[in-house]
Amino acid sequence: MPTDFNLFGIGPLELLALLVLVLILFNPRDIGNGAKNFGRFINKLTRSENFKLIQQTSREIQNLPARLAQEAEIEDLRKTGDALKADLNSVGQQLRGATNEALQEASSAVKDANATVKSNLADPAAAQSGAPGDGAADPYSAWKPKGPDQPA
């Protein structure tokens, strides 16, 4: 039954060889003091400004692809928004032009109708004398009641 005892990718024989090497290189009495100094070194390292700068730069590099994609998407949205503004401006100008034309046509129609009404009110005899042969037709004939003695 094989046991797979790996600690940080180091097998049991490698761990034993490393322990023997540490005992040979360092005096067994100095190992405790060395571990204490190593801990202080790690503490100073993690609190230093350079280490914090390295960590921040590492995070920025890891987040760079996502940030670039987001900025590219924002730029695409900005371009789309500008295109929509241009389209809306052109449609608005077309609507203003059509509205002005319709307003001018309606104004001229009202002026013509007003002139016709004024001329009919000023000379009621001329408006009523429109005989079938003289070319002057009564503009209100469609609204006048027609009786049995007046065929349509």
N, C-alpha and C positions, 0 to 999 in steps of 0.2 A: 504494500500500500504506500504509494509515493506521497510524501507531504511536500507541498509547494510553499515553503517558508521564504517569502521575499519581502524585504523591508526596503522601500524606496528603490526597488530594482536591484538590490544587493542580496545575494544568497547567503546562507549561513556560513559557508566556508570563507567567503569573501569578507564577511563581517568579522570573523575570528582573525583573519590575516590582518585586517585593518586595526583591530584592537591590539594585537601583538606589536605591530609597527608603531602605534602611538606609545605603547609602554617602553619600547626600545628608544625612540627618539626623545621622549620626555621622561623626566624622572617621575616615578609614581607619586612622590610628595608634591611635585609641582603641577600635577594634572588638575587638582582642585583650584589652585590659584590661576592656572591657565584658562580654565573654564569660566572663572569669574571675570577675568580680563576680556575674554572673548565675548561674554554677555554684555559688558560695558561698551565694547567696540560696536556691537550690533545695535545697542540702544542709542549711542551717539550717531551712528549712521542713519538710523530711521528717523531721528529728530532733526537731522541737518537739512538746510535749505536746498542743497544740491540734490539730495535724495528725493525731497518733495517735488522739486522741479523735474526730475527724471520720471517720477510717477505721473505727474500731470501731463508731461509730454507723451508718455506712453498711452495714457487714456485718450488724449487728443488724436493720436495716430490710430488707435483702435476705432474711434468714433468718426474718423475722417470719411470713410466711404458712405456712411449713412448721412452725414452732414452734406456731403457733395450731392448726393441724390436728392436730398430735401431742397437744397438751393437750386438745383436744376429744375425740379418740379415747380418751385416758386417762380423761377424765371419763365417757364412755359406758361404758367397761369397768368403772369403779368403780361406776356405777349398776347395771350388769348383775350385778356381783358381790354388791352389797347385796341385789338382788332374789333371787338364788340363795340367799344366806344365809337370807333370810326364808322362802323355800320349804322349804329343808332343815330349818329350825327347826320349821315347822309339820308337816312329815312326821315328824320325830323325835318331836314331842309326840303325834301320832296313833299312832305305833308304840308309844310308851311306854304310852299308854292301852290299846291293844289287848293288849299284853303283860301289863299288870296285870290286865285282865279275864280273859285266858286263865289266868293264874296263879291267880286267885281261883277260877275254875271248876274247875281241876285240883285245887286244894287242897280244895275242898268235895267233889269226887268221891273223892279219896283218904280224906278223913275219913269219908264215907259207906261206902266199901268197908271201911275199918278197923273201923267200928262193926259192920258186918254180919259180918265175920270174927270179931270178938270175941264177938258174940252167938251165933254158930254154935259157937265153941269153948267158950263158957261153958255152953251147953245143947245138947249134941249130940243128945239124944233128941228135942228139939223140931224140930231141923233135919232129922232123919231120919223123923219121923212124918208128914211132909207127905203126907197121903192126897189122892187126886185131888179129893175133894169138900170138903175143909176150907179151900181157898184158899191154903195155904202151899206154895209150890213150892220144890223144891230148887234153889238157885242154881248148884250144880255138876253138875247132871244132864247138861249138854251134854258134860262131860269124862269122865263115867263110862263104862266099857266096857259095851257092850250085847251080850249073847250071843244065841244062837238062841232061847232060851226067854223072852227079854225083847225084845219087838218095840219098835221105835222110835216 
